[in-house]
C-alpha cells in the first residue's frame, strides 16, 4: 500500500539516521516482528528489555512507512471521548481504557531516559477546543467524567481562552499531560537501544508467508531466507486491513510544516491544539521553532485522490492557522499526506487473532497511535512471557461483540 506522499518534515531535519541490511541468511529467534516503524520499534524495545530474542523485518527501510508521516503528538486523549466510550463499552471498560492511555503517555518521559537520543521529546499541555457553541455541554460532561477518574485537567470558558490565545472559542479542556516528539528519531533511537541488547533488524525484507509448525512458526521472505520463531508479531499498521478481516475504516489525512518562526504570539504555552469538529484541525510546535498543522481528513484511501489534494489542503491548513494566529505568519515549507485507519470505538486492536495461529497484532489505530503502540508493546511482552496483564482484554479484537 502507498501509505504516504509528499515532503515529510522529519527526514529533512534528521537526515539518514541508520541503515539496516536485508536479511541474507536463515535465522532463529523467540519472536519475529513484522514492521519497523514506531510500533515495531516500541515492541522490540520492550521485548529485548525482557531478554527475549527478537528480530525485526520491514519491506521498506526502517521507519520509512507511516512513521515519517506522523506529526508526533503523544496524548492520552482518545478520538472517542470518554463519555462516548462509556456509552459504547460501559463505564468500567471505558474508564480503564482512558486510564491505560493516560499511564502510557506518562511512560514516555521515563522511556527516553534509557535511549541514546531523546528524539526531541518535550512535555506539553493539550488544548481541546469546542468548535461550536453546541459542543459546550458535552465538553462540560467530558470534563466531569475525566475529573471523576482523577485525570488532571482544567475547563476553560470563552473568556479564559481569549485571555491566553489570539483566537476565541466557546470553551476548551486544558490537559496537563501530553508530549510532542520527532517520531522518526524516536523510532531509530528505540531500534538502536534494542540492537545494543541483541535485536537483529533487517530492511527491504518482505514477509511472503508464515506457517505454524508445532509450537513455532516458519517465516519465508522475499530474500529467499527463512526465520524460525516461537511467535510472530504484526506491527504492520495501516497495511494490515489488506490481509486481516477487521472492522476498520481507512481515510487520508494532511499535514504541513512551516519554516522556523520568529515568535509564537497568541499561542499560550505553545500547547498542542485540537478540536471537537470531525474531521478536526490540530497544531503543535517543534523545538526548532516551527509550526506543524494537520487534519482536514477525507473519506478515501485512494492514493490518487489523496495526493491530488495536497496543494489545496496545505493552503487550507495554513489559512486555518493564520486565522487563529494573525500575528504569526505561517507559510508551509513542506506538506504531505498519509493514509490512516479508524476503529468503531477509537481504540486499538492488540493481541491474538483466531485466523492467525501463534501471532500477535499491535495495531495502534487512531489519533494517538504512538501511545497505543507503547501499550501494545507492554501487553504483548507480557503475553509472550505468559504474565497477566489487566489491560489486555480492553483492546482485544472481539471487544465489541455482544
Secondary structure, 3 states (H helix, E strand, C coil): CCCEEECCHHHHHHCCCCCCCCCCCCEECCEEEECCCHHHHHHHHHHHHCCCCEEEECCCCCCCCHHHHCCCEEECCCCCCHHHHHHHHCHHHHHHHHHHHHHHHHHHHHHHHHCCCCCCCEEEEEEEECCCHHHHHHHHHHHHHHHHCCCCEEEEEHHHHHHHCCCCCCEEEEEEEEEECCHHHHHHHHHHHHHHCCCEEECCCCEEEEEEECCEEEEEECCCCEEEECEEEECCHHHHHHCCCCCEEEEEEEEEEECCCCCCCCCHHHCEEEECCCCCEEEEECCCCCEEEEEEEECCCCHHHHHHCHHHHHHHHHHHHHHHCCCCCCCEEEEEEEEEEEECCCCCEEEEECCEEEEEEEECCCCCHHHHHHHHHHHHHHHHCCCCCCCHHHHCCCCCCC
